[in-house]
Amino acid sequence: MKVIACSLFSVACAAGTDDATDKNRPVTKVINLLKDMQKQLEKEADEDEETYNKLACWCTTNDKEKTKAIADAEDRISQLVSTIEEKTATSSRLNTEIENLEKEVAKNQASLDKATGIRKKDLADFNEDEKDMLQSISALKSALVVLGKHNGGAFLDMHLEDTQVALEQLLRRHSAMLGDMLSVGDMKMVRSFVQAPEEFLDQPAFKQSYAPQSGEVYGILKNMLSTFEANLSQSQKDEMSAQGAYEELKAAKEDEIKEGQSHLENNKEQLASTDEDLANAKEDLEDTRNSLSADQKFLMNLKQKCQQTDQEYEERQKTRQEEISAVSEALSFLTSDDAHDLFTRTFNFVQTSQSVETGARRHAAQVLAAVGHRLSSPELVALSSKVRLDAFTKVKKAIDDMIGKLLQDKEDEVKHKDYCVEELNTNERETDLKNRDREETEASIDTLKNEIHMLSQELDTLKAEIQSLQTELKRAGEDREAENKDFQDTVADQRATVKLLQKTLDVLKGFYNKKHKGASLAQEDPAGPPPPPGFKSYQKSEGSGGVMGMIQQIIGDAQAEEAQAVQAEKDAQAAYELYVKDTNDSVTAKRDSITNKSDTKAKKEGALQETKKDHNNIMVELEELSNENADLHKACDFTVKNFDIRQTARDEEVEALRQAKAVLSGAKFDSALIQKSSVFMGARK
């Protein structure tokens, strides 16, 4: 600006000869103009200081607030992360406890159901045994009544057959127990009585020895009755004890189930509350991180803007101080005593010479051309040519036009620079946000992929377990079928054996139990010689009783083995049915789990597709932001980088034009002053 002031002074000197007779000296206007410029510069300095103080206050206040907000957000994030970890651990623990409680309740219920099933089966067996025992006792009592009242023939005929049938059933059902209870002789006597009670009572020796034999049978049957009654009483006591033990077990299991269900409900309520708190904490964490990112971005932009403001204010102070110094120095030249004397002598001699005017134009044009070249202003260079050729009126109009254009260019450049800064900051902020969204979606994609992979593995495991259970169930069915076939064969063999032996026994009994009487013919006197000796007395085989006893024993053993086979078959069938039920329940539970996990997997796969779409959209938006950023830098880098230089140069150019116009509006100086000003300008350069 010092050079501009000197240039203006030279222009004023060059134009000083235009109107030597003007009562208002042109130099006075120049001095007044410089004084106005000085005041304006001081006013602008005060305005800049006020603006800077406001910006400095804004920077300090927001720096403190955002720094505190960032620290608070970081503390809050640390607390939320700790809360999330705690709630996650609590949720995992509650899920494990709920799973264990559900298993425990199910186990207790299964135990209760199993005990109930066993109790029902035992009760049914007891009822059947009790009924059988009562029938046996009744049969024994009937037999004792028959033997006790043997003298009543009509009574014997009426009840003997029923008693025989009842005793046969008793011996068949309780052969094993009776074998342990009675001796072989007693057993043989009882069987003889049961097989043929009439013959037993009508034996030849019966009438003479009835009392000992009937008393012996009577005593055996009475002992059997006592044993059966004692066994019945003990069975009833055992049944009552078993029922009491079952009731105690049932009450204990029901209490355990009730307590487990109560704990289960409490844990589920705690889990729901914990999961809700966890979701809220995660949402709060996301919001806090977003707020922290925005605050960090704002603080970064604030520091950058405040730093630029400090630099700009320092440069503006320096430039304005130089301008003020240049104006003050120019005023010192124009208001010095030597300049005053020179101006007095100059304006006392009016000279109107075309050659002087032409020289002034030429010198003014040189000054404008020099300023235009220094500022790289083609407009000033063109104006210098007009000064040589045109009148000052056209020159001043051209100066006005140039000033208007320069001011408009300055305003447009300020708007463009503000637009560039705002758009670049917006683009950077949006890019940071989108990059964070990209990172979050990529993390979500990885999480979903891992979860889907884990679900796929779990589904494969469940399917393999179901396949294994079904295979084992099929094998168990085949084994059960084979066992049942063996059972059927065993029972058929035993029954065929019993049938064959029974037929054999019946044949032997049919013969050996008959009474064979020898024919007695009346002895008459022979009419001739006597006949030869006749047959000897017929005697039954002495071993027939042992053979029939052995056959009867074999029949009893075969029937006992059949009974054992039937019981074993019942137990095996019950165990198989329980295994089938447990296996089917397990398969059903695993299939339900497969359904639930498949639904979860499908949802997560859908979420994965949506997240991938979001990720693709984010990548497209990032590419668009990158292209936009490149376009902005292409359009704005030159303007932003050279903004201060261009603004300063344009201000100097405008100021030079204004001062040149002011001087050309009527300043007149003699050649001596022009020469001195030119020398001064050259020295300033």
Phi and psi in degrees as a GROMACS rama.xvg file:
@    title "Ramachandran Plot"
@    xaxis  label "Phi"
@    yaxis  label "Psi"
@TYPE xy
-63.6165  -40.7554  LYS-2
-63.2549  -40.5546  VAL-3
-63.2315  -42.8148  ILE-4
-61.1565  -44.177  ALA-5
-63.1488  -38.2558  CYS-6
-64.3045  -42.0547  SER-7
-63.1416  -39.0129  LEU-8
-63.0331  -38.6534  PHE-9
-66.2906  -41.1061  SER-10
-61.6377  -41.1309  VAL-11
-62.6588  -40.4324  ALA-12
-66.4258  -39.7511  CYS-13
-66.8448  -29.4643  ALA-14
-96.8469  6.94015  ALA-15
-68.0013  -19.6996  GLY-16
-90.5115  1.4327  THR-17
-69.7335  -34.0449  ASP-18
-148.691  75.9392  ASP-19
-70.9665  -15.7036  ALA-20
-96.7113  0.851199  THR-21
-66.0405  128.488  ASP-22
-66.6542  -35.6505  LYS-23
-88.7489  110.514  ASN-24
-64.4898  133.156  ARG-25
-61.1383  -33.2039  PRO-26
-63.8956  -30.1668  VAL-27
-63.5058  -39.1525  THR-28
-62.7374  -39.9718  LYS-29
-63.1339  -43.5077  VAL-30
-62.2571  -44.7376  ILE-31
-62.1471  -40.8224  ASN-32
-61.3211  -42.2853  LEU-33
-65.359  -37.4728  LEU-34
-65.6157  -40.55  LYS-35
-62.4488  -40.9902  ASP-36
-60.6644  -40.6437  MET-37
-62.537  -44.0703  GLN-38
-64.2963  -41.8878  LYS-39
-62.8271  -40.6228  GLN-40
-63.7769  -41.0835  LEU-41
-65.5984  -38.9908  GLU-42
-64.1439  -43.7576  LYS-43
-63.9229  -36.0523  GLU-44
-62.5397  -42.9807  ALA-45
-63.7522  -40.9891  ASP-46
-64.4376  -40.8672  GLU-47
-62.3996  -40.028  ASP-48
-64.8414  -41.6537  GLU-49
-63.8421  -45.2405  GLU-50
-61.7061  -42.0624  THR-51
-64.8899  -40.0604  TYR-52
-62.264  -40.611  ASN-53
-63.4875  -45.607  LYS-54
-63.8022  -39.83  LEU-55
-63.8551  -40.8756  ALA-56
-63.4003  -43.0753  CYS-57
-62.0739  -42.398  TRP-58
-63.3465  -46.8658  CYS-59
-63.3513  -46.6539  THR-60
-62.708  -50.0935  THR-61
-69.3268  -32.6057  ASN-62
-61.0761  -46.6014  ASP-63
-64.0339  -46.1583  LYS-64
-63.7271  -46.5121  GLU-65
-70.3042  -35.0708  LYS-66
-62.2612  -43.5417  THR-67
-65.4997  -42.7403  LYS-68
-62.1417  -39.1148  ALA-69
-65.8121  -43.6626  ILE-70
-62.7056  -43.8813  ALA-71
-62.2417  -41.3936  ASP-72
-64.5846  -40.6008  ALA-73
-63.8161  -41.4023  GLU-74
-63.3475  -42.1103  ASP-75
-63.4994  -40.9152  ARG-76
-62.6257  -42.1331  ILE-77
-61.2406  -43.1639  SER-78
-64.2957  -42.8472  GLN-79
-66.6288  -39.2131  LEU-80
-62.0307  -43.395  VAL-81
-62.8562  -42.3012  SER-82
-63.3592  -42.8359  THR-83
-63.1909  -42.9088  ILE-84
-62.3752  -42.515  GLU-85
-64.6763  -46.6383  GLU-86
-66.2639  -36.5426  LYS-87
-63.515  -43.9647  THR-88
-63.5208  -42.4775  ALA-89
-62.5509  -43.5625  THR-90
-61.6597  -42.7726  SER-91
-63.2906  -43.4879  SER-92
-62.2115  -44.7453  ARG-93
-64.5418  -39.1792  LEU-94
-61.4006  -42.5698  ASN-95
-64.3791  -43.8889  THR-96
-63.4964  -41.4281  GLU-97
-62.1863  -43.8261  ILE-98
-61.6369  -43.4204  GLU-99
-65.9842  -40.3084  ASN-100
-64.9427  -41.5676  LEU-101
-61.7919  -41.3513  GLU-102
-64.2263  -41.9031  LYS-103
-64.6796  -44.393  GLU-104
-62.491  -44.0633  VAL-105
-63.3333  -39.2514  ALA-106
-64.975  -44.7487  LYS-107
-63.6481  -40.3208  ASN-108
-64.9247  -40.8655  GLN-109
-64.022  -40.484  ALA-110
-62.7507  -42.7152  SER-111
-63.7037  -44.1535  LEU-112
-62.4132  -40.942  ASP-113
-64.7138  -44.5686  LYS-114
-63.4124  -38.7503  ALA-115
-63.6677  -42.169  THR-116
-62.0982  -44.8416  GLY-117
-63.0668  -41.5646  ILE-118
-62.4195  -42.024  ARG-119
-63.8293  -41.6959  LYS-120
-65.3504  -44.597  LYS-121
-62.9087  -39.2575  ASP-122
-64.5303  -42.0923  LEU-123
-63.1342  -42.1295  ALA-124
-62.7833  -42.5984  ASP-125
-62.1631  -45.2379  PHE-126
-59.9142  -41.086  ASN-127
-66.1224  -45.0964  GLU-128
-64.4117  -39.938  ASP-129
-63.2931  -43.2764  GLU-130
-61.7416  -44.4921  LYS-131
-63.6597  -40.5942  ASP-132
-65.9579  -41.0611  MET-133
-63.1857  -41.2212  LEU-134
-62.7412  -41.1984  GLN-135
-64.3277  -43.7038  SER-136
-61.6816  -41.8451  ILE-137
-62.1244  -41.1926  SER-138
-63.1638  -43.0101  ALA-139
-63.7286  -41.6641  LEU-140
-61.9171  -40.1683  LYS-141
-63.8198  -41.7316  SER-142
-63.1267  -41.1342  ALA-143
-64.9304  -37.1704  LEU-144
-64.0973  -43.3289  VAL-145
-60.003  -47.8324  VAL-146
-68.2185  -32.8719  LEU-147
-71.6591  -24.4049  GLY-148
-120.446  47.708  LYS-149
-69.0299  -20.8077  HIS-150
-72.454  -22.3944  ASN-151
-83.9692  96.0229  GLY-152
-61.0644  -42.9701  GLY-153
-62.5209  -39.0545  ALA-154
-64.2161  -39.9466  PHE-155
-64.1401  -45.8715  LEU-156
-62.2627  -32.2067  ASP-157
-79.2734  -35.0424  MET-158
-111.56  -7.91824  HIS-159
-65.1408  -42.1317  LEU-160
-63.9451  -44.9421  GLU-161
-62.2937  -40.4724  ASP-162
-64.8648  -39.168  THR-163
-61.0632  -45.225  GLN-164
-63.5005  -43.3269  VAL-165
-64.2188  -41.6358  ALA-166
-68.3052  -34.595  LEU-167
-61.7183  -44.2941  GLU-168
-63.3135  -39.6265  GLN-169
-62.0252  -47.2104  LEU-170
-63.2701  -35.9908  LEU-171
-70.5885  -41.0143  ARG-172
-76.111  -32.2313  ARG-173
-118.497  33.877  HIS-174
-60.7275  -41.2918  SER-175
-65.6812  -46.7172  ALA-176
-64.6866  -41.2892  MET-177
-67.8511  -32.8848  LEU-178
-61.6077  -35.072  GLY-179
-78.9879  -28.2227  ASP-180
-82.0459  -42.6904  MET-181
-105.413  154.191  LEU-182
-77.0398  170.967  SER-183
-64.1096  -40.3664  VAL-184
-66.4143  -43.9431  GLY-185
-63.7291  -40.8138  ASP-186
-63.7028  -39.6701  MET-187
-66.2439  -40.4308  LYS-188
-65.7883  -41.6163  MET-189
-65.0749  -43.6063  VAL-190
-63.0176  -38.2915  ARG-191
-63.0142  -43.1594  SER-192
-63.4148  -40.8004  PHE-193
-70.2177  -39.8025  VAL-194
-68.949  -37.2691  GLN-195
-149.002  75.2801  ALA-196
-62.7717  -35.2847  PRO-197
-68.4108  -45.8999  GLU-198
-65.4441  -36.7616  GLU-199
-61.759  -40.0818  PHE-200
-80.2305  -24.6992  LEU-201
-96.566  12.1322  ASP-202
-60.3618  151.051  GLN-203
-53.5526  -38.2942  PRO-204
-85.3313  2.34968  ALA-205
-65.3652  -46.0191  PHE-206
-64.3757  -35.284  LYS-207
-80.2003  -36.2463  GLN-208
-117.511  30.7594  SER-209
-64.3419  -43.551  TYR-210
-59.763  -46.8669  ALA-211
-64.4929  -46.0957  PRO-212
-67.6175  -50.3242  GLN-213
-63.836  -35.7806  SER-214
-64.9477  -38.3425  GLY-215
-64.9177  -45.7023  GLU-216
-64.1856  -41.7801  VAL-217
-59.0915  -42.8507  TYR-218
-65.859  -40.0985  GLY-219
-61.7095  -46.7021  ILE-220
-65.6547  -35.7733  LEU-221
-66.369  -41.2064  LYS-222
-62.4583  -41.1475  ASN-223
-60.5033  -41.1403  MET-224
-61.6517  -43.7458  LEU-225
-62.5178  -42.3953  SER-226
-64.1745  -43.7772  THR-227
-64.2704  -41.4531  PHE-228
-65.4202  -39.7138  GLU-229
-64.2567  -43.0508  ALA-230
-63.1178  -39.6209  ASN-231
-63.2464  -44.4316  LEU-232
-61.9988  -42.6804  SER-233
-65.4943  -38.5779  GLN-234
-63.4994  -41.1533  SER-235
-64.2701  -40.5597  GLN-236
-64.3367  -43.4747  LYS-237
-61.8339  -38.4684  ASP-238
-64.4509  -42.0025  GLU-239
-63.8169  -40.5255  MET-240
-64.5584  -43.1962  SER-241
-63.5195  -39.9496  ALA-242
-65.2139  -39.7305  GLN-243
-64.6677  -44.0039  GLY-244
-61.967  -38.7711  ALA-245
-64.064  -42.8762  TYR-246
-61.2577  -40.8233  GLU-247
-64.1663  -45.0322  GLU-248
-61.8688  -42.6272  LEU-249
-61.3282  -45.9655  LYS-250
-62.3969  -42.246  ALA-251
-64.3284  -45.3569  ALA-252
-65.6111  -39.8478  LYS-253
-64.282  -38.2422  GLU-254
-64.3049  -43.0858  ASP-255
-63.0452  -41.6929  GLU-256
-64.2777  -43.7331  ILE-257
-63.0309  -44.5598  LYS-258
-64.0355  -42.2925  GLU-259
-62.8379  -41.5529  GLY-260
-65.3717  -37.2361  GLN-261
-62.7525  -47.7293  SER-262
-61.3467  -37.3369  HIS-263
-63.2507  -44.6069  LEU-264
-64.2472  -42.5421  GLU-265
-61.5099  -43.8684  ASN-266
-65.305  -37.0762  ASN-267
-65.5223  -40.1493  LYS-268
-63.7471  -43.8984  GLU-269
-62.1663  -39.4188  GLN-270
-64.2599  -42.4261  LEU-271
-62.1921  -44.3253  ALA-272
-64.3113  -42.3549  SER-273
-64.509  -43.66  THR-274
-63.6556  -37.6834  ASP-275
-65.3382  -45.1559  GLU-276
-61.6425  -39.0408  ASP-277
-63.9795  -43.7901  LEU-278
-63.763  -41.9306  ALA-279
-63.5414  -41.383  ASN-280
-64.3394  -40.8044  ALA-281
-64.7848  -41.3795  LYS-282
-64.5251  -42.8878  GLU-283
-63.1514  -38.7544  ASP-284
-62.8993  -43.7052  LEU-285
-62.7046  -44.9199  GLU-286
-62.496  -42.0629  ASP-287
-65.7579  -39.4831  THR-288
-65.6798  -39.6307  ARG-289
-62.4676  -44.5414  ASN-290
-63.6338  -41.1662  SER-291
-62.4193  -43.0671  LEU-292
-62.0224  -43.467  SER-293
-63.5879  -42.3125  ALA-294
-65.2238  -41.789  ASP-295
-63.1109  -40.7008  GLN-296
-63.9067  -44.434  LYS-297
-62.3979  -43.3009  PHE-298
-64.8535  -38.9945  LEU-299
-63.8796  -46.0359  MET-300
-64.234  -37.7401  ASN-301
-62.8291  -46.8197  LEU-302
-62.2642  -40.4889  LYS-303
-64.528  -44.6289  GLN-304
-65.9687  -42.592  LYS-305
-65.9057  -37.7328  CYS-306
-63.8543  -43.5163  GLN-307
-62.6477  -37.8344  GLN-308
-63.4658  -43.5006  THR-309
-60.4545  -45.1966  ASP-310
-64.4102  -43.3966  GLN-311
-64.2462  -41.7331  GLU-312
-65.0427  -38.9577  TYR-313
-64.5068  -43.1241  GLU-314
-65.7679  -41.2621  GLU-315
-64.0549  -40.4142  ARG-316
-61.2724  -44.9582  GLN-317
-63.7822  -45.9902  LYS-318
-64.9571  -42.7913  THR-319
-66.9343  -36.5214  ARG-320
-64.4381  -39.2065  GLN-321
-64.0043  -40.0173  GLU-322
-66.2589  -42.5285  GLU-323
-62.1771  -41.5299  ILE-324
-62.4116  -40.3358  SER-325
-64.5981  -43.7726  ALA-326
-63.6266  -42.7546  VAL-327
-63.861  -40.5811  SER-328
-66.2002  -39.8827  GLU-329
-62.4052  -41.8296  ALA-330
-63.0001  -36.9578  LEU-331
-64.3617  -35.5043  SER-332
-66.2515  -47.6315  PHE-333
-71.8255  -25.4584  LEU-334
-102.551  9.10371  THR-335
-74.0975  161.76  SER-336
-63.232  -40.0769  ASP-337
-63.2748  -42.6387  ASP-338
-64.7343  -36.9479  ALA-339
-64.0317  -45.1639  HIS-340
-63.8928  -41.9866  ASP-341
-62.5523  -43.6623  LEU-342
-64.3818  -34.7512  PHE-343
-65.9289  -46.137  THR-344
-65.4423  -37.2878  ARG-345
-65.6635  -45.5644  THR-346
-83.718  -3.39927  PHE-347
-84.4543  -13.4507  ASN-348
-121.004  109.123  PHE-349
-86.6486  119.837  VAL-350
-128.214  128.999  GLN-351
-121.124  93.9195  THR-352
-123.139  128.342  SER-353
-63.5048  -33.2273  GLN-354
-67.6858  -38.0017  SER-355
-65.147  -44.2147  VAL-356
-59.4324  -42.4087  GLU-357
-63.4255  -39.6515  THR-358
-64.5965  -38.3199  GLY-359
-64.3027  -43.0269  ALA-360
-58.9622  -46.4805  ARG-361
-62.4728  -42.1157  ARG-362
-68.7234  -38.9883  HIS-363
-62.1373  -39.8353  ALA-364
-63.7395  -39.2158  ALA-365
-62.4073  -41.9196  GLN-366
-63.0255  -46.0889  VAL-367
-64.2584  -38.9764  LEU-368
-64.084  -40.4379  ALA-369
-63.6116  -44.0244  ALA-370
-63.8096  -41.2948  VAL-371
-61.7737  -41.6933  GLY-372
-67.8269  -37.9609  HIS-373
-67.1405  -37.3636  ARG-374
-91.3101  2.64929  LEU-375
55.1652  47.3752  SER-376
-112.596  105.012  SER-377
-65.0256  -25.451  PRO-378
-66.0117  -42.1668  GLU-379
-66.7191  -36.914  LEU-380
-63.0767  -42.7956  VAL-381
-65.2396  -36.7188  ALA-382
-65.611  -33.6089  LEU-383
-62.5916  -33.2895  SER-384
-68.4059  -38.4025  SER-385
-65.8545  -33.7477  LYS-386
-61.2961  -36.521  VAL-387
-70.1565  -33.1584  ARG-388
-104.188  -36.7223  LEU-389
-100.284  168.469  ASP-390
-75.2948  162.173  ALA-391
-63.7336  -25.2581  PHE-392
-63.5073  -47.2064  THR-393
-66.0175  -36.4408  LYS-394
-63.292  -45.1841  VAL-395
-64.204  -37.4767  LYS-396
-64.4569  -42.1749  LYS-397
-62.7808  -38.0985  ALA-398
-62.8733  -43.4355  ILE-399
-59.9521  -44.1485  ASP-400
-61.5707  -42.5776  ASP-401
-65.9831  -40.9671  MET-402
-61.0587  -43.8994  ILE-403
-61.5539  -43.2677  GLY-404
-65.2914  -42.4801  LYS-405
-63.3706  -41.6109  LEU-406
-65.1656  -39.8702  LEU-407
-65.6618  -41.4383  GLN-408
-61.6166  -39.268  ASP-409
-63.624  -45.843  LYS-410
-63.2231  -43.4966  GLU-411
-63.315  -38.2829  ASP-412
-68.9312  -36.2601  GLU-413
-62.9795  -46.4847  VAL-414
-61.1375  -42.7057  LYS-415
-64.3983  -40.7336  HIS-416
-65.2515  -44.2426  LYS-417
-61.4938  -41.5215  ASP-418
-61.8429  -43.3685  TYR-419
-63.0867  -46.1215  CYS-420
-61.7175  -46.3356  VAL-421
-63.7078  -45.3898  GLU-422
-67.7358  -37.9081  GLU-423
-65.5975  -41.8535  LEU-424
-64.6176  -43.1584  ASN-425
-62.1284  -43.3673  THR-426
-63.1832  -42.2237  ASN-427
-65.075  -42.6824  GLU-428
-63.5782  -46.1673  ARG-429
-65.5835  -35.7463  GLU-430
-64.4178  -43.0386  THR-431
-61.3874  -43.9317  ASP-432
-62.8099  -43.1847  LEU-433
-68.1031  -35.3947  LYS-434
-64.7583  -38.787  ASN-435
-65.9405  -41.6639  ARG-436
-60.7575  -39.781  ASP-437
-61.8476  -45.8163  ARG-438
-61.7472  -40.9804  GLU-439
-66.2709  -42.4873  GLU-440
-67.0092  -37.3423  THR-441
-64.3223  -40.5066  GLU-442
-63.8824  -40.9336  ALA-443
-63.6037  -40.3326  SER-444
-62.3524  -44.8312  ILE-445
-62.1682  -43.1872  ASP-446
-62.0044  -45.9314  THR-447
-63.9234  -40.0542  LEU-448
-61.7928  -44.0636  LYS-449
-63.361  -43.1825  ASN-450
-64.1907  -41.5999  GLU-451
-64.3383  -40.1452  ILE-452
-62.3663  -44.4327  HIS-453
-63.342  -42.0557  MET-454
-63.6347  -39.7627  LEU-455
-61.7633  -43.3461  SER-456
-63.2225  -42.8929  GLN-457
-64.2335  -40.4808  GLU-458
-63.7649  -42.6461  LEU-459
-61.6394  -41.1948  ASP-460
-63.5612  -44.3434  THR-461
-62.5908  -42.6686  LEU-462
-63.7872  -40.7389  LYS-463
-64.7502  -40.4058  ALA-464
-64.6009  -41.6637  GLU-465
-61.6886  -44.1035  ILE-466
-60.6009  -41.6434  GLN-467
-65.507  -42.9917  SER-468
-63.1875  -42.2642  LEU-469
-65.2241  -37.5424  GLN-470
-64.6886  -45.9326  THR-471
-63.4094  -38.2502  GLU-472
-64.1933  -40.3742  LEU-473
-63.4146  -43.8147  LYS-474
-63.1551  -41.7047  ARG-475
-62.825  -38.684  ALA-476
-63.3262  -41.7884  GLY-477
-64.6766  -41.459  GLU-478
-63.6151  -42.1442  ASP-479
-63.3528  -39.3091  ARG-480
-64.7309  -41.2248  GLU-481
-66.0955  -42.3094  ALA-482
-62.3927  -42.0742  GLU-483
-63.2591  -38.8323  ASN-484
-63.7931  -42.0753  LYS-485
-60.9617  -40.0411  ASP-486
-62.9656  -46.5864  PHE-487
-60.1369  -41.9544  GLN-488
-63.7893  -42.2  ASP-489
-62.4392  -47.7453  THR-490
-62.2904  -43.3314  VAL-491
-61.3586  -42.4183  ALA-492
-63.7135  -44.276  ASP-493
-63.415  -43.8835  GLN-494
-67.2785  -39.2712  ARG-495
-62.5802  -40.4867  ALA-496
-62.3294  -46.1808  THR-497
-60.8995  -43.8833  VAL-498
-61.4376  -44.8547  LYS-499
-64.2871  -45.0989  LEU-500
-65.7812  -36.124  LEU-501
-65.1608  -41.1483  GLN-502
-61.6252  -43.9202  LYS-503
-60.1809  -44.9191  THR-504
-63.2266  -40.1024  LEU-505
-62.751  -40.0356  ASP-506
-61.4577  -47.7484  VAL-507
-63.8773  -42.2793  LEU-508
-62.8929  -38.7619  LYS-509
-60.6089  -28.274  GLY-510
-91.9634  -52.3182  PHE-511
-74.6988  -19.7131  TYR-512
-88.1335  -6.98902  ASN-513
-76.8151  155.514  LYS-514
-96.7734  114.339  LYS-515
-95.7495  116.282  HIS-516
-107.121  130.97  LYS-517
-72.261  143.18  GLY-518
-73.3416  126.674  ALA-519
-111.155  113.44  SER-520
-97.6715  144.091  LEU-521
-67.972  134.514  ALA-522
-85.4008  117.841  GLN-523
-115.052  155.948  GLU-524
-61.4784  130.092  ASP-525
-66.5685  140.264  PRO-526
-87.7537  -9.6018  ALA-527
-145.889  -156.549  GLY-528
-67.6179  149.313  PRO-529
-67.3155  149.996  PRO-530
-71.5211  164.608  PRO-531
-66.1636  166.772  PRO-532
-59.9285  141.96  PRO-533
-84.4031  -167.834  GLY-534
-66.8  152.642  PHE-535
-74.3033  163.856  LYS-536
-63.7408  130.724  SER-537
-75.378  128.586  TYR-538
-118.974  131.433  GLN-539
-66.9558  153.045  LYS-540
-61.1697  129.993  SER-541
-70.2414  -19.285  GLU-542
-90.8315  2.48789  GLY-543
-64.1537  -38.7347  SER-544
-62.8794  -40.3782  GLY-545
-66.0786  -40.0227  GLY-546
-63.075  -47.2628  VAL-547
-65.7205  -33.9955  MET-548
-64.6406  -42.3288  GLY-549
-63.4987  -41.0505  MET-550
-62.1753  -42.568  ILE-551
-63.121  -38.5691  GLN-552
-64.4688  -41.3241  GLN-553
-63.6696  -40.5389  ILE-554
-60.1905  -44.6077  ILE-555
-61.3559  -43.7563  GLY-556
-62.0212  -40.6141  ASP-557
-64.9863  -40.0987  ALA-558
-66.9838  -38.4609  GLN-559
-64.4868  -42.8566  ALA-560
-63.5334  -36.2916  GLU-561
-64.2483  -42.9221  GLU-562
-62.1893  -42.4772  ALA-563
-62.7407  -39.9176  GLN-564
-64.857  -40.0989  ALA-565
-62.6568  -44.4256  VAL-566
-64.9478  -42.3886  GLN-567
-62.1371  -38.456  ALA-568
-64.3889  -41.758  GLU-569
-60.8582  -46.3487  LYS-570
-62.7221  -44.2454  ASP-571
-64.393  -39.3961  ALA-572
-66.6929  -41.637  GLN-573
-63.1773  -43.7117  ALA-574
-63.1495  -40.234  ALA-575
-65.0407  -43.2438  TYR-576
-63.0503  -40.5131  GLU-577
-63.6348  -41.8168  LEU-578
-63.2064  -41.6518  TYR-579
-62.1344  -42.5988  VAL-580
-63.0495  -48.8251  LYS-581
-60.8063  -42.0689  ASP-582
-65.2298  -44.6127  THR-583
-63.2633  -39.5118  ASN-584
-61.7665  -42.9474  ASP-585
-63.9626  -42.0817  SER-586
-64.08  -41.6877  VAL-587
-61.922  -44.7276  THR-588
-62.3866  -41.1316  ALA-589
-69.0598  -36.3623  LYS-590
-66.9878  -39.4909  ARG-591
-61.1439  -41.4941  ASP-592
-63.5623  -39.1339  SER-593
-62.3084  -42.8194  ILE-594
-60.8923  -47.0283  THR-595
-64.1098  -44.8091  ASN-596
-68.8082  -33.7661  LYS-597
-65.6259  -41.8309  SER-598
-61.2002  -45.5997  ASP-599
-61.2859  -42.3509  THR-600
-63.402  -42.66  LYS-601
-62.3785  -42.0353  ALA-602
-63.097  -42.8787  LYS-603
-68.875  -35.4035  LYS-604
-65.033  -39.972  GLU-605
-63.3769  -42.8675  GLY-606
-62.5784  -37.4011  ALA-607
-62.5197  -44.1421  LEU-608
-62.2431  -43.0843  GLN-609
-63.9408  -41.1903  GLU-610
-65.602  -38.3105  THR-611
-63.5084  -40.6997  LYS-612
-60.8185  -45.6463  LYS-613
-59.5489  -41.3913  ASP-614
-63.3155  -43.1643  HIS-615
-62.3576  -41.507  ASN-616
-62.9413  -40.8508  ASN-617
-63.8996  -41.6713  ILE-618
-63.8903  -38.2809  MET-619
-63.3074  -44.5645  VAL-620
-64.9338  -38.0202  GLU-621
-64.0992  -39.437  LEU-622
-64.4234  -41.1296  GLU-623
-63.3251  -41.7796  GLU-624
-64.6096  -37.9859  LEU-625
-64.8563  -43.0259  SER-626
-63.8295  -41.1313  ASN-627
-63.926  -39.2919  GLU-628
-63.9972  -41.8523  ASN-629
-63.2239  -42.3429  ALA-630
-63.9313  -40.1717  ASP-631
-64.4275  -43.6615  LEU-632
-64.6073  -37.6401  HIS-633
-63.5529  -38.5628  LYS-634
-86.5079  -20.619  ALA-635
-118.239  -21.2689  CYS-636
-57.3262  -44.7571  ASP-637
-63.3506  -44.3437  PHE-638
-64.3685  -47.3479  THR-639
-67.2108  -41.7717  VAL-640
-66.5584  -40.1434  LYS-641
-105.248  16.6485  ASN-642
-60.8545  -51.0834  PHE-643
-63.1827  -41.514  ASP-644
-63.9949  -44.9362  ILE-645
-67.4483  -38.9573  ARG-646
-65.7622  -42.7895  GLN-647
-63.1596  -45.4843  THR-648
-62.4875  -39.5173  ALA-649
-68.2422  -39.3129  ARG-650
-61.9739  -43.1787  ASP-651
-63.7697  -38.8214  GLU-652
-65.1882  -43.454  GLU-653
-63.9235  -44.9228  VAL-654
-62.3854  -40.3444  GLU-655
-62.763  -41.9983  ALA-656
-64.6724  -40.7412  LEU-657
-64.3881  -45.2889  ARG-658
-68.3115  -36.5163  GLN-659
-62.9347  -40.8092  ALA-660
-63.8337  -41.7796  LYS-661
-61.7027  -41.1045  ALA-662
-68.4223  -41.5504  VAL-663
-73.1793  -7.90275  LEU-664
-76.4193  -5.53714  SER-665
162.41  5.3559  GLY-666
-72.5297  135.399  ALA-667
-128.623  127.184  LYS-668
-136.653  149.583  PHE-669
-80.6791  173.489  ASP-670
-67.5603  -31.7827  SER-671
-63.9849  -43.4023  ALA-672
-66.3144  -38.3235  LEU-673
-60.5439  -42.1538  ILE-674
-65.4562  -41.8889  GLN-675
-64.0517  -40.4123  LYS-676
-65.4789  -39.6865  SER-677
-62.7639  -42.7306  SER-678
-61.1241  -41.2776  VAL-679
-62.3957  -42.8925  PHE-680
-64.3641  -41.1876  MET-681
-63.5521  -38.6654  GLY-682
-66.463  -37.2847  ALA-683
-67.3905  -34.2346  ARG-684
